[in-house]
């Protein structure tokens, strides 16, 4: 899936990230397009704290498996939040 990886370089002067070739990149765009991660062992020019990652190409099957795990984890986190809110309400007597 290396061909689906979107590599970017942050330009401090313009405060923008631009799509670049793998060899020029210091970041990658998340698969959902919502985040940009700093690439390990590249100069971090981003103005804020970014998660640093290693780019490891994976096949489609592994990608689907990982995205399913992420979705399952999100569902569990949401359920835990619901239960925490219920406990809080019970303790407050509502």
PDB file of N, CA, C and O in Angstrom:
ATOM      1  N   UNK A   1       0.814  -1.204   0.000  1.00  0.00           N
ATOM      2  CA  UNK A   1       0.000   0.000   0.000  1.00  0.00           C
ATOM      3  C   UNK A   1       0.852   1.259   0.000  1.00  0.00           C
ATOM      4  O   UNK A   1       0.327   2.350   0.222  1.00  0.00           O
ATOM      5  N   UNK A   2       2.141   1.138  -0.242  1.00  0.00           N
ATOM      6  CA  UNK A   2       3.026   2.291  -0.252  1.00  0.00           C
ATOM      7  C   UNK A   2       2.544   3.354  -1.234  1.00  0.00           C
ATOM      8  O   UNK A   2       2.748   4.546  -1.001  1.00  0.00           O
ATOM      9  N   UNK A   3       1.912   2.942  -2.320  1.00  0.00           N
ATOM     10  CA  UNK A   3       1.441   3.906  -3.318  1.00  0.00           C
ATOM     11  C   UNK A   3       0.305   4.782  -2.789  1.00  0.00           C
ATOM     12  O   UNK A   3       0.042   5.851  -3.341  1.00  0.00           O
ATOM     13  N   UNK A   4      -0.371   4.341  -1.724  1.00  0.00           N
ATOM     14  CA  UNK A   4      -1.467   5.123  -1.148  1.00  0.00           C
ATOM     15  C   UNK A   4      -1.003   6.080  -0.066  1.00  0.00           C
ATOM     16  O   UNK A   4      -1.797   6.874   0.437  1.00  0.00           O
ATOM     17  N   UNK A   5       0.267   6.020   0.298  1.00  0.00           N
ATOM     18  CA  UNK A   5       0.784   6.894   1.342  1.00  0.00           C
ATOM     19  C   UNK A   5       0.964   8.301   0.776  1.00  0.00           C
ATOM     20  O   UNK A   5       1.585   8.487  -0.271  1.00  0.00           O
ATOM     21  N   UNK A   6       0.417   9.277   1.476  1.00  0.00           N
ATOM     22  CA  UNK A   6       0.554  10.668   1.055  1.00  0.00           C
ATOM     23  C   UNK A   6       1.646  11.325   1.894  1.00  0.00           C
ATOM     24  O   UNK A   6       1.479  11.559   3.091  1.00  0.00           O
ATOM     25  N   UNK A   7       2.741  11.611   1.252  1.00  0.00           N
ATOM     26  CA  UNK A   7       3.885  12.237   1.916  1.00  0.00           C
ATOM     27  C   UNK A   7       3.770  13.749   1.824  1.00  0.00           C
ATOM     28  O   UNK A   7       3.358  14.289   0.798  1.00  0.00           O
ATOM     29  N   UNK A   8       4.138  14.431   2.909  1.00  0.00           N
ATOM     30  CA  UNK A   8       4.067  15.890   2.937  1.00  0.00           C
ATOM     31  C   UNK A   8       5.344  16.475   3.524  1.00  0.00           C
ATOM     32  O   UNK A   8       6.129  15.801   4.191  1.00  0.00           O
ATOM     33  N   UNK A   9       5.510  17.749   3.245  1.00  0.00           N
ATOM     34  CA  UNK A   9       6.599  18.512   3.847  1.00  0.00           C
ATOM     35  C   UNK A   9       5.976  19.788   4.387  1.00  0.00           C
ATOM     36  O   UNK A   9       5.230  20.474   3.689  1.00  0.00           O
ATOM     37  N   UNK A  10       6.294  20.098   5.646  1.00  0.00           N
ATOM     38  CA  UNK A  10       5.778  21.330   6.239  1.00  0.00           C
ATOM     39  C   UNK A  10       6.718  22.473   5.896  1.00  0.00           C
ATOM     40  O   UNK A  10       7.934  22.369   6.055  1.00  0.00           O
ATOM     41  N   UNK A  11       6.131  23.568   5.420  1.00  0.00           N
ATOM     42  CA  UNK A  11       6.899  24.760   5.062  1.00  0.00           C
ATOM     43  C   UNK A  11       6.623  25.846   6.092  1.00  0.00           C
ATOM     44  O   UNK A  11       5.566  26.475   6.056  1.00  0.00           O
ATOM     45  N   UNK A  12       7.562  26.074   7.011  1.00  0.00           N
ATOM     46  CA  UNK A  12       7.340  27.059   8.081  1.00  0.00           C
ATOM     47  C   UNK A  12       7.030  28.469   7.562  1.00  0.00           C
ATOM     48  O   UNK A  12       6.236  29.193   8.163  1.00  0.00           O
ATOM     49  N   UNK A  13       7.648  28.850   6.463  1.00  0.00           N
ATOM     50  CA  UNK A  13       7.457  30.205   5.925  1.00  0.00           C
ATOM     51  C   UNK A  13       5.997  30.468   5.553  1.00  0.00           C
ATOM     52  O   UNK A  13       5.465  31.544   5.827  1.00  0.00           O
ATOM     53  N   UNK A  14       5.358  29.485   4.932  1.00  0.00           N
ATOM     54  CA  UNK A  14       3.957  29.639   4.522  1.00  0.00           C
ATOM     55  C   UNK A  14       2.980  29.003   5.509  1.00  0.00           C
ATOM     56  O   UNK A  14       1.765  29.163   5.391  1.00  0.00           O
ATOM     57  N   UNK A  15       3.528  28.282   6.479  1.00  0.00           N
ATOM     58  CA  UNK A  15       2.713  27.573   7.479  1.00  0.00           C
ATOM     59  C   UNK A  15       1.745  26.583   6.829  1.00  0.00           C
ATOM     60  O   UNK A  15       0.606  26.430   7.270  1.00  0.00           O
ATOM     61  N   UNK A  16       2.215  25.920   5.783  1.00  0.00           N
ATOM     62  CA  UNK A  16       1.401  24.942   5.045  1.00  0.00           C
ATOM     63  C   UNK A  16       2.191  23.650   4.857  1.00  0.00           C
ATOM     64  O   UNK A  16       3.421  23.652   4.811  1.00  0.00           O
ATOM     65  N   UNK A  17       1.458  22.559   4.751  1.00  0.00           N
ATOM     66  CA  UNK A  17       2.058  21.281   4.369  1.00  0.00           C
ATOM     67  C   UNK A  17       1.713  21.041   2.909  1.00  0.00           C
ATOM     68  O   UNK A  17       0.576  21.249   2.484  1.00  0.00           O
ATOM     69  N   UNK A  18       2.700  20.604   2.153  1.00  0.00           N
ATOM     70  CA  UNK A  18       2.465  20.330   0.736  1.00  0.00           C
ATOM     71  C   UNK A  18       2.805  18.876   0.440  1.00  0.00           C
ATOM     72  O   UNK A  18       3.668  18.282   1.086  1.00  0.00           O
ATOM     73  N   UNK A  19       2.116  18.316  -0.543  1.00  0.00           N
ATOM     74  CA  UNK A  19       2.383  16.946  -0.975  1.00  0.00           C
ATOM     75  C   UNK A  19       3.723  16.939  -1.707  1.00  0.00           C
ATOM     76  O   UNK A  19       3.964  17.753  -2.598  1.00  0.00           O
ATOM     77  N   UNK A  20       4.591  16.002  -1.314  1.00  0.00           N
ATOM     78  CA  UNK A  20       5.909  15.909  -1.930  1.00  0.00           C
ATOM     79  C   UNK A  20       6.273  14.446  -2.165  1.00  0.00           C
ATOM     80  O   UNK A  20       5.560  13.534  -1.748  1.00  0.00           O
ATOM     81  N   UNK A  21       7.379  14.254  -2.831  1.00  0.00           N
ATOM     82  CA  UNK A  21       7.950  12.933  -3.038  1.00  0.00           C
ATOM     83  C   UNK A  21       8.421  12.364  -1.693  1.00  0.00           C
ATOM     84  O   UNK A  21       8.759  13.113  -0.777  1.00  0.00           O
ATOM     85  N   UNK A  22       8.436  11.058  -1.591  1.00  0.00           N
ATOM     86  CA  UNK A  22       8.850  10.363  -0.377  1.00  0.00           C
ATOM     87  C   UNK A  22      10.208  10.860   0.139  1.00  0.00           C
ATOM     88  O   UNK A  22      10.402  10.993   1.348  1.00  0.00           O
ATOM     89  N   UNK A  23      11.128  11.130  -0.762  1.00  0.00           N
ATOM     90  CA  UNK A  23      12.478  11.532  -0.367  1.00  0.00           C
ATOM     91  C   UNK A  23      12.559  12.944   0.205  1.00  0.00           C
ATOM     92  O   UNK A  23      13.539  13.276   0.871  1.00  0.00           O
ATOM     93  N   UNK A  24      11.557  13.778  -0.038  1.00  0.00           N
ATOM     94  CA  UNK A  24      11.549  15.155   0.465  1.00  0.00           C
ATOM     95  C   UNK A  24      10.691  15.313   1.714  1.00  0.00           C
ATOM     96  O   UNK A  24      10.710  16.366   2.353  1.00  0.00           O
ATOM     97  N   UNK A  25       9.945  14.279   2.063  1.00  0.00           N
ATOM     98  CA  UNK A  25       8.916  14.381   3.095  1.00  0.00           C
ATOM     99  C   UNK A  25       9.475  14.399   4.515  1.00  0.00           C
ATOM    100  O   UNK A  25      10.512  13.803   4.807  1.00  0.00           O
ATOM    101  N   UNK A  26       8.753  15.103   5.387  1.00  0.00           N
ATOM    102  CA  UNK A  26       8.997  14.994   6.815  1.00  0.00           C
ATOM    103  C   UNK A  26       7.707  14.653   7.556  1.00  0.00           C
ATOM    104  O   UNK A  26       7.649  14.681   8.785  1.00  0.00           O
ATOM    105  N   UNK A  27       6.669  14.327   6.771  1.00  0.00           N
ATOM    106  CA  UNK A  27       5.398  13.937   7.362  1.00  0.00           C
ATOM    107  C   UNK A  27       4.592  13.050   6.439  1.00  0.00           C
ATOM    108  O   UNK A  27       4.849  12.979   5.237  1.00  0.00           O
ATOM    109  N   UNK A  28       3.604  12.369   7.022  1.00  0.00           N
ATOM    110  CA  UNK A  28       2.652  11.567   6.254  1.00  0.00           C
ATOM    111  C   UNK A  28       1.247  11.900   6.735  1.00  0.00           C
ATOM    112  O   UNK A  28       1.030  12.212   7.906  1.00  0.00           O
ATOM    113  N   UNK A  29       0.309  11.827   5.816  1.00  0.00           N
ATOM    114  CA  UNK A  29      -1.098  12.093   6.128  1.00  0.00           C
ATOM    115  C   UNK A  29      -1.743  10.784   6.568  1.00  0.00           C
ATOM    116  O   UNK A  29      -1.513   9.738   5.962  1.00  0.00           O
ATOM    117  N   UNK A  30      -2.546  10.845   7.621  1.00  0.00           N
ATOM    118  CA  UNK A  30      -3.255   9.645   8.084  1.00  0.00           C
ATOM    119  C   UNK A  30      -4.196   9.155   6.989  1.00  0.00           C
ATOM    120  O   UNK A  30      -4.587   9.916   6.104  1.00  0.00           O
ATOM    121  N   UNK A  31      -4.549   7.893   7.060  1.00  0.00           N
ATOM    122  CA  UNK A  31      -5.401   7.301   6.014  1.00  0.00           C
ATOM    123  C   UNK A  31      -6.766   7.970   5.932  1.00  0.00           C
ATOM    124  O   UNK A  31      -7.388   7.982   4.869  1.00  0.00           O
ATOM    125  N   UNK A  32      -7.244   8.536   7.061  1.00  0.00           N
ATOM    126  CA  UNK A  32      -8.540   9.220   7.012  1.00  0.00           C
ATOM    127  C   UNK A  32      -8.398  10.692   6.636  1.00  0.00           C
ATOM    128  O   UNK A  32      -9.394  11.404   6.501  1.00  0.00           O
ATOM    129  N   UNK A  33      -7.140  11.150   6.465  1.00  0.00           N
ATOM    130  CA  UNK A  33      -6.897  12.526   6.041  1.00  0.00           C
ATOM    131  C   UNK A  33      -7.036  13.583   7.114  1.00  0.00           C
ATOM    132  O   UNK A  33      -6.962  14.776   6.818  1.00  0.00           O
ATOM    133  N   UNK A  34      -7.237  13.167   8.365  1.00  0.00           N
ATOM    134  CA  UNK A  34      -7.472  14.125   9.435  1.00  0.00           C
ATOM    135  C   UNK A  34      -6.228  14.544  10.198  1.00  0.00           C
ATOM    136  O   UNK A  34      -6.249  15.558  10.896  1.00  0.00           O
ATOM    137  N   UNK A  35      -5.144  13.785  10.080  1.00  0.00           N
ATOM    138  CA  UNK A  35      -3.943  14.100  10.835  1.00  0.00           C
ATOM    139  C   UNK A  35      -2.705  13.996   9.957  1.00  0.00           C
ATOM    140  O   UNK A  35      -2.688  13.297   8.943  1.00  0.00           O
ATOM    141  N   UNK A  36      -1.684  14.706  10.374  1.00  0.00           N
ATOM    142  CA  UNK A  36      -0.376  14.578   9.734  1.00  0.00           C
ATOM    143  C   UNK A  36       0.608  14.180  10.825  1.00  0.00           C
ATOM    144  O   UNK A  36       0.665  14.804  11.884  1.00  0.00           O
ATOM    145  N   UNK A  37       1.373  13.145  10.558  1.00  0.00           N
ATOM    146  CA  UNK A  37       2.360  12.647  11.508  1.00  0.00           C
ATOM    147  C   UNK A  37       3.759  12.981  11.019  1.00  0.00           C
ATOM    148  O   UNK A  37       4.033  12.982   9.819  1.00  0.00           O
ATOM    149  N   UNK A  38       4.640  13.264  11.973  1.00  0.00           N
ATOM    150  CA  UNK A  38       6.047  13.495  11.672  1.00  0.00           C
ATOM    151  C   UNK A  38       6.704  12.144  11.395  1.00  0.00           C
ATOM    152  O   UNK A  38       6.423  11.169  12.091  1.00  0.00           O
ATOM    153  N   UNK A  39       7.569  12.076  10.395  1.00  0.00           N
ATOM    154  CA  UNK A  39       8.272  10.832  10.061  1.00  0.00           C
ATOM    155  C   UNK A  39       9.559  10.752  10.874  1.00  0.00           C
ATOM    156  O   UNK A  39      10.372  11.677  10.879  1.00  0.00           O
ATOM    157  N   UNK A  40       9.721   9.628  11.559  1.00  0.00           N
ATOM    158  CA  UNK A  40      10.918   9.358  12.352  1.00  0.00           C
ATOM    159  C   UNK A  40      12.176   9.562  11.510  1.00  0.00           C
ATOM    160  O   UNK A  40      12.213   9.198  10.334  1.00  0.00           O
ATOM    161  N   UNK A  41      13.195  10.141  12.117  1.00  0.00           N
ATOM    162  CA  UNK A  41      14.493  10.381  11.478  1.00  0.00           C
ATOM    163  C   UNK A  41      14.454  11.428  10.364  1.00  0.00           C
ATOM    164  O   UNK A  41      15.312  11.421   9.481  1.00  0.00           O
ATOM    165  N   UNK A  42      13.472  12.321  10.397  1.00  0.00           N
ATOM    166  CA  UNK A  42      13.462  13.467   9.487  1.00  0.00           C
ATOM    167  C   UNK A  42      13.384  14.726  10.344  1.00  0.00           C
ATOM    168  O   UNK A  42      12.964  14.676  11.500  1.00  0.00           O
ATOM    169  N   UNK A  43      13.786  15.835   9.776  1.00  0.00           N
ATOM    170  CA  UNK A  43      13.750  17.100  10.518  1.00  0.00           C
ATOM    171  C   UNK A  43      12.307  17.481  10.819  1.00  0.00           C
ATOM    172  O   UNK A  43      11.466  17.544   9.922  1.00  0.00           O
ATOM    173  N   UNK A  44      12.039  17.733  12.086  1.00  0.00           N
ATOM    174  CA  UNK A  44      10.683  18.095  12.494  1.00  0.00           C
ATOM    175  C   UNK A  44      10.536  19.606  12.448  1.00  0.00           C
ATOM    176  O   UNK A  44      10.950  20.308  13.371  1.00  0.00           O
ATOM    177  N   UNK A  45       9.940  20.107  11.362  1.00  0.00           N
ATOM    178  CA  UNK A  45       9.727  21.550  11.204  1.00  0.00           C
ATOM    179  C   UNK A  45       8.309  21.972  11.591  1.00  0.00           C
ATOM    180  O   UNK A  45       7.961  23.148  11.487  1.00  0.00           O
ATOM    181  N   UNK A  46       7.494  21.017  12.037  1.00  0.00           N
ATOM    182  CA  UNK A  46       6.119  21.338  12.412  1.00  0.00           C
ATOM    183  C   UNK A  46       6.114  22.272  13.624  1.00  0.00           C
ATOM    184  O   UNK A  46       6.941  22.122  14.524  1.00  0.00           O
ATOM    185  N   UNK A  47       5.187  23.236  13.654  1.00  0.00           N
ATOM    186  CA  UNK A  47       5.170  24.222  14.734  1.00  0.00           C
ATOM    187  C   UNK A  47       4.595  23.688  16.044  1.00  0.00           C
ATOM    188  O   UNK A  47       4.746  24.315  17.093  1.00  0.00           O
ATOM    189  N   UNK A  48       3.941  22.537  15.982  1.00  0.00           N
ATOM    190  CA  UNK A  48       3.312  21.975  17.172  1.00  0.00           C
ATOM    191  C   UNK A  48       3.815  20.547  17.400  1.00  0.00           C
ATOM    192  O   UNK A  48       4.530  19.981  16.574  1.00  0.00           O
ATOM    193  N   UNK A  49       3.426  19.992  18.528  1.00  0.00           N
ATOM    194  CA  UNK A  49       3.804  18.608  18.827  1.00  0.00           C
ATOM    195  C   UNK A  49       3.045  17.663  17.899  1.00  0.00           C
ATOM    196  O   UNK A  49       1.826  17.754  17.756  1.00  0.00           O
ATOM    197  N   UNK A  50       3.777  16.775  17.286  1.00  0.00           N
ATOM    198  CA  UNK A  50       3.194  15.770  16.397  1.00  0.00           C
ATOM    199  C   UNK A  50       3.631  14.397  16.861  1.00  0.00           C
ATOM    200  O   UNK A  50       4.724  14.236  17.404  1.00  0.00           O
ATOM    201  N   UNK A  51       2.790  13.421  16.651  1.00  0.00           N
ATOM    202  CA  UNK A  51       3.221  12.047  16.876  1.00  0.00           C
ATOM    203  C   UNK A  51       4.250  11.721  15.808  1.00  0.00           C
ATOM    204  O   UNK A  51       4.085  12.063  14.637  1.00  0.00           O
ATOM    205  N   UNK A  52       5.315  11.056  16.232  1.00  0.00           N
ATOM    206  CA  UNK A  52       6.352  10.638  15.291  1.00  0.00           C
ATOM    207  C   UNK A  52       6.140   9.171  14.966  1.00  0.00           C
ATOM    208  O   UNK A  52       5.945   8.348  15.861  1.00  0.00           O
ATOM    209  N   UNK A  53       6.180   8.848  13.681  1.00  0.00           N
ATOM    210  CA  UNK A  53       5.915   7.483  13.233  1.00  0.00           C
ATOM    211  C   UNK A  53       7.003   7.001  12.290  1.00  0.00           C
ATOM    212  O   UNK A  53       7.738   7.794  11.701  1.00  0.00           O
ATOM    213  N   UNK A  54       7.088   5.703  12.162  1.00  0.00           N
ATOM    214  CA  UNK A  54       7.914   5.078  11.132  1.00  0.00           C
ATOM    215  C   UNK A  54       6.957   4.647  10.028  1.00  0.00           C
ATOM    216  O   UNK A  54       5.896   4.090  10.310  1.00  0.00           O
ATOM    217  N   UNK A  55       7.314   4.895   8.801  1.00  0.00           N
ATOM    218  CA  UNK A  55       6.464   4.511   7.678  1.00  0.00           C
ATOM    219  C   UNK A  55       6.798   3.072   7.308  1.00  0.00           C
ATOM    220  O   UNK A  55       7.917   2.753   6.905  1.00  0.00           O
ATOM    221  N   UNK A  56       5.787   2.211   7.459  1.00  0.00           N
ATOM    222  CA  UNK A  56       5.947   0.792   7.151  1.00  0.00           C
ATOM    223  C   UNK A  56       4.803   0.396   6.222  1.00  0.00           C
ATOM    224  O   UNK A  56       3.654   0.310   6.656  1.00  0.00           O
ATOM    225  N   UNK A  57       5.105   0.159   4.963  1.00  0.00           N
ATOM    226  CA  UNK A  57       4.034  -0.247   4.034  1.00  0.00           C
ATOM    227  C   UNK A  57       3.398  -1.571   4.471  1.00  0.00           C
ATOM    228  O   UNK A  57       4.084  -2.492   4.915  1.00  0.00           O
ATOM    229  N   UNK A  58       2.087  -1.640   4.336  1.00  0.00           N
ATOM    230  CA  UNK A  58       1.347  -2.865   4.661  1.00  0.00           C
ATOM    231  C   UNK A  58       0.419  -3.198   3.500  1.00  0.00           C
ATOM    232  O   UNK A  58       0.123  -2.349   2.660  1.00  0.00           O
ATOM    233  N   UNK A  59      -0.035  -4.451   3.467  1.00  0.00           N
ATOM    234  CA  UNK A  59      -0.956  -4.831   2.396  1.00  0.00           C
ATOM    235  C   UNK A  59      -2.392  -4.490   2.795  1.00  0.00           C
ATOM    236  O   UNK A  59      -2.658  -4.123   3.940  1.00  0.00           O
ATOM    237  N   UNK A  60      -3.291  -4.612   1.858  1.00  0.00           N
ATOM    238  CA  UNK A  60      -4.692  -4.217   2.079  1.00  0.00           C
ATOM    239  C   UNK A  60      -5.339  -5.017   3.206  1.00  0.00           C
ATOM    240  O   UNK A  60      -6.098  -4.472   4.007  1.00  0.00           O
ATOM    241  N   UNK A  61      -5.038  -6.302   3.261  1.00  0.00           N
ATOM    242  CA  UNK A  61      -5.625  -7.160   4.298  1.00  0.00           C
ATOM    243  C   UNK A  61      -5.221  -6.679   5.701  1.00  0.00           C
ATOM    244  O   UNK A  61      -6.061  -6.584   6.595  1.00  0.00           O
ATOM    245  N   UNK A  62      -3.940  -6.381   5.881  1.00  0.00           N
ATOM    246  CA  UNK A  62      -3.479  -5.896   7.181  1.00  0.00           C
ATOM    247  C   UNK A  62      -4.082  -4.525   7.498  1.00  0.00           C
ATOM    248  O   UNK A  62      -4.433  -4.245   8.644  1.00  0.00           O
ATOM    249  N   UNK A  63      -4.199  -3.679   6.482  1.00  0.00           N
ATOM    250  CA  UNK A  63      -4.820  -2.362   6.674  1.00  0.00           C
ATOM    251  C   UNK A  63      -6.256  -2.513   7.165  1.00  0.00           C
ATOM    252  O   UNK A  63      -6.661  -1.842   8.115  1.00  0.00           O
ATOM    253  N   UNK A  64      -7.029  -3.391   6.522  1.00  0.00           N
ATOM    254  CA  UNK A  64      -8.416  -3.600   6.927  1.00  0.00           C
ATOM    255  C   UNK A  64      -8.510  -4.159   8.341  1.00  0.00           C
ATOM    256  O   UNK A  64      -9.393  -3.775   9.108  1.00  0.00           O
ATOM    257  N   UNK A  65      -7.606  -5.058   8.681  1.00  0.00           N
ATOM    258  CA  UNK A  65      -7.575  -5.624  10.031  1.00  0.00           C
ATOM    259  C   UNK A  65      -7.284  -4.537  11.073  1.00  0.00           C
ATOM    260  O   UNK A  65      -7.930  -4.478  12.119  1.00  0.00           O
ATOM    261  N   UNK A  66      -6.318  -3.695  10.775  1.00  0.00           N
ATOM    262  CA  UNK A  66      -5.969  -2.624  11.715  1.00  0.00           C
ATOM    263  C   UNK A  66      -7.087  -1.595  11.858  1.00  0.00           C
ATOM    264  O   UNK A  66      -7.365  -1.137  12.967  1.00  0.00           O
ATOM    265  N   UNK A  67      -7.725  -1.230  10.758  1.00  0.00           N
ATOM    266  CA  UNK A  67      -8.818  -0.254  10.856  1.00  0.00           C
ATOM    267  C   UNK A  67      -9.997  -0.829  11.629  1.00  0.00           C
ATOM    268  O   UNK A  67     -10.685  -0.099  12.341  1.00  0.00           O
ATOM    269  N   UNK A  68     -10.234  -2.123  11.496  1.00  0.00           N
ATOM    270  CA  UNK A  68     -11.293  -2.777  12.273  1.00  0.00           C
ATOM    271  C   UNK A  68     -10.959  -2.718  13.761  1.00  0.00           C
ATOM    272  O   UNK A  68     -11.833  -2.441  14.582  1.00  0.00           O
ATOM    273  N   UNK A  69      -9.707  -2.975  14.108  1.00  0.00           N
ATOM    274  CA  UNK A  69      -9.285  -2.903  15.506  1.00  0.00           C
ATOM    275  C   UNK A  69      -9.456  -1.499  16.058  1.00  0.00           C
ATOM    276  O   UNK A  69      -9.893  -1.324  17.195  1.00  0.00           O
ATOM    277  N   UNK A  70      -9.114  -0.501  15.260  1.00  0.00           N
ATOM    278  CA  UNK A  70      -9.252   0.890  15.702  1.00  0.00           C
ATOM    279  C   UNK A  70     -10.727   1.214  15.950  1.00  0.00           C
ATOM    280  O   UNK A  70     -11.070   1.844  16.950  1.00  0.00           O
ATOM    281  N   UNK A  71     -11.593   0.781  15.038  1.00  0.00           N
ATOM    282  CA  UNK A  71     -13.031   1.021  15.210  1.00  0.00           C
ATOM    283  C   UNK A  71     -13.558   0.317  16.447  1.00  0.00           C
ATOM    284  O   UNK A  71     -14.364   0.883  17.185  1.00  0.00           O
ATOM    285  N   UNK A  72     -13.111  -0.918  16.686  1.00  0.00           N
ATOM    286  CA  UNK A  72     -13.541  -1.659  17.873  1.00  0.00           C
ATOM    287  C   UNK A  72     -13.069  -0.957  19.146  1.00  0.00           C
ATOM    288  O   UNK A  72     -13.817  -0.869  20.119  1.00  0.00           O
ATOM    289  N   UNK A  73     -11.828  -0.456  19.141  1.00  0.00           N
ATOM    290  CA  UNK A  73     -11.306   0.271  20.300  1.00  0.00           C
ATOM    291  C   UNK A  73     -12.111   1.534  20.558  1.00  0.00           C
ATOM    292  O   UNK A  73     -12.389   1.875  21.707  1.00  0.00           O
ATOM    293  N   UNK A  74     -12.487   2.230  19.485  1.00  0.00           N
ATOM    294  CA  UNK A  74     -13.285   3.452  19.630  1.00  0.00           C
ATOM    295  C   UNK A  74     -14.639   3.126  20.252  1.00  0.00           C
ATOM    296  O   UNK A  74     -15.115   3.861  21.117  1.00  0.00           O
ATOM    297  N   UNK A  75     -15.266   2.027  19.818  1.00  0.00           N
ATOM    298  CA  UNK A  75     -16.544   1.614  20.392  1.00  0.00           C
ATOM    299  C   UNK A  75     -16.392   1.320  21.883  1.00  0.00           C
ATOM    300  O   UNK A  75     -17.246   1.705  22.682  1.00  0.00           O
ATOM    301  N   UNK A  76     -15.307   0.640  22.260  1.00  0.00           N
ATOM    302  CA  UNK A  76     -15.063   0.346  23.668  1.00  0.00           C
ATOM    303  C   UNK A  76     -14.847   1.621  24.471  1.00  0.00           C
ATOM    304  O   UNK A  76     -15.371   1.756  25.576  1.00  0.00           O
ATOM    305  N   UNK A  77     -14.080   2.553  23.925  1.00  0.00           N
ATOM    306  CA  UNK A  77     -13.849   3.826  24.609  1.00  0.00           C
ATOM    307  C   UNK A  77     -15.160   4.579  24.803  1.00  0.00           C
ATOM    308  O   UNK A  77     -15.396   5.153  25.867  1.00  0.00           O
ATOM    309  N   UNK A  78     -16.012   4.579  23.783  1.00  0.00           N
ATOM    310  CA  UNK A  78     -17.311   5.253  23.887  1.00  0.00           C
ATOM    311  C   UNK A  78     -18.180   4.591  24.959  1.00  0.00           C
ATOM    312  O   UNK A  78     -18.860   5.276  25.723  1.00  0.00           O
ATOM    313  N   UNK A  79     -18.154   3.277  25.011  1.00  0.00           N
ATOM    314  CA  UNK A  79     -18.949   2.533  25.997  1.00  0.00           C
ATOM    315  C   UNK A  79     -18.433   2.818  27.408  1.00  0.00           C
ATOM    316  O   UNK A  79     -19.226   2.987  28.335  1.00  0.00           O
ATOM    317  N   UNK A  80     -17.119   2.870  27.576  1.00  0.00           N
ATOM    318  CA  UNK A  80     -16.529   3.185  28.887  1.00  0.00           C
ATOM    319  C   UNK A  80     -16.953   4.577  29.332  1.00  0.00           C
ATOM    320  O   UNK A  80     -17.282   4.784  30.500  1.00  0.00           O
ATOM    321  N   UNK A  81     -16.946   5.529  28.411  1.00  0.00           N
ATOM    322  CA  UNK A  81     -17.376   6.894  28.734  1.00  0.00           C
ATOM    323  C   UNK A  81     -18.840   6.903  29.171  1.00  0.00           C
ATOM    324  O   UNK A  81     -19.199   7.581  30.133  1.00  0.00           O
ATOM    325  N   UNK A  82     -19.681   6.153  28.466  1.00  0.00           N
ATOM    326  CA  UNK A  82     -21.103   6.056  28.844  1.00  0.00           C
ATOM    327  C   UNK A  82     -21.247   5.509  30.259  1.00  0.00           C
ATOM    328  O   UNK A  82     -22.015   6.042  31.060  1.00  0.00           O
ATOM    329  N   UNK A  83     -20.505   4.442  30.568  1.00  0.00           N
ATOM    330  CA  UNK A  83     -20.581   3.829  31.893  1.00  0.00           C
ATOM    331  C   UNK A  83     -20.054   4.766  32.974  1.00  0.00           C
ATOM    332  O   UNK A  83     -20.615   4.830  34.068  1.00  0.00           O
ATOM    333  N   UNK A  84     -18.979   5.494  32.673  1.00  0.00           N
ATOM    334  CA  UNK A  84     -18.458   6.468  33.634  1.00  0.00           C
ATOM    335  C   UNK A  84     -19.498   7.541  33.936  1.00  0.00           C
ATOM    336  O   UNK A  84     -19.659   7.955  35.084  1.00  0.00           O
ATOM    337  N   UNK A  85     -20.201   7.988  32.902  1.00  0.00           N
ATOM    338  CA  UNK A  85     -21.243   8.999  33.092  1.00  0.00           C
ATOM    339  C   UNK A  85     -22.402   8.450  33.915  1.00  0.00           C
ATOM    340  O   UNK A  85     -22.960   9.159  34.752  1.00  0.00           O
ATOM    341  N   UNK A  86     -22.766   7.191  33.683  1.00  0.00           N
ATOM    342  CA  UNK A  86     -23.835   6.571  34.469  1.00  0.00           C
ATOM    343  C   UNK A  86     -23.447   6.459  35.942  1.00  0.00           C
ATOM    344  O   UNK A  86     -24.254   6.755  36.823  1.00  0.00           O
ATOM    345  N   UNK A  87     -22.224   6.035  36.207  1.00  0.00           N
ATOM    346  CA  UNK A  87     -21.739   5.929  37.582  1.00  0.00           C
ATOM    347  C   UNK A  87     -21.742   7.295  38.251  1.00  0.00           C
ATOM    348  O   UNK A  87     -22.145   7.430  39.406  1.00  0.00           O
ATOM    349  N   UNK A  88     -21.295   8.298  37.525  1.00  0.00           N
ATOM    350  CA  UNK A  88     -21.271   9.660  38.050  1.00  0.00           C
ATOM    351  C   UNK A  88     -22.673  10.129  38.419  1.00  0.00           C
ATOM    352  O   UNK A  88     -22.878  10.735  39.471  1.00  0.00           O
ATOM    353  N   UNK A  89     -23.640   9.842  37.541  1.00  0.00           N
ATOM    354  CA  UNK A  89     -25.034  10.216  37.812  1.00  0.00           C
ATOM    355  C   UNK A  89     -25.567   9.481  39.040  1.00  0.00           C
ATOM    356  O   UNK A  89     -26.265  10.070  39.866  1.00  0.00           O
ATOM    357  N   UNK A  90     -25.238   8.197  39.158  1.00  0.00           N
ATOM    358  CA  UNK A  90     -25.684   7.429  40.321  1.00  0.00           C
ATOM    359  C   UNK A  90     -25.092   7.980  41.612  1.00  0.00           C
ATOM    360  O   UNK A  90     -25.781   8.071  42.628  1.00  0.00           O
ATOM    361  N   UNK A  91     -23.827   8.343  41.571  1.00  0.00           N
ATOM    362  CA  UNK A  91     -23.179   8.889  42.761  1.00  0.00           C
ATOM    363  C   UNK A  91     -23.712  10.251  43.135  1.00  0.00           C
ATOM    364  O   UNK A  91     -23.711  10.628  44.307  1.00  0.00           O
ATOM    365  N   UNK A  92     -24.174  10.998  42.128  1.00  0.00           N
ATOM    366  CA  UNK A  92     -24.748  12.320  42.388  1.00  0.00           C
ATOM    367  C   UNK A  92     -26.225  12.221  42.764  1.00  0.00           C
ATOM    368  O   UNK A  92     -26.847  13.224  43.112  1.00  0.00           O
ATOM    369  N   UNK A  93     -26.786  11.013  42.695  1.00  0.00           N
ATOM    370  CA  UNK A  93     -28.169  10.793  43.086  1.00  0.00           C
ATOM    371  C   UNK A  93     -29.195  11.195  42.053  1.00  0.00           C
ATOM    372  O   UNK A  93     -30.327  11.538  42.396  1.00  0.00           O
ATOM    373  N   UNK A  94     -28.810  11.155  40.795  1.00  0.00           N
ATOM    374  CA  UNK A  94     -29.751  11.547  39.728  1.00  0.00           C
ATOM    375  C   UNK A  94     -30.348  10.344  39.085  1.00  0.00           C
ATOM    376  O   UNK A  94     -31.159  10.473  38.169  1.00  0.00           O
TER     377      UNK A  94
END
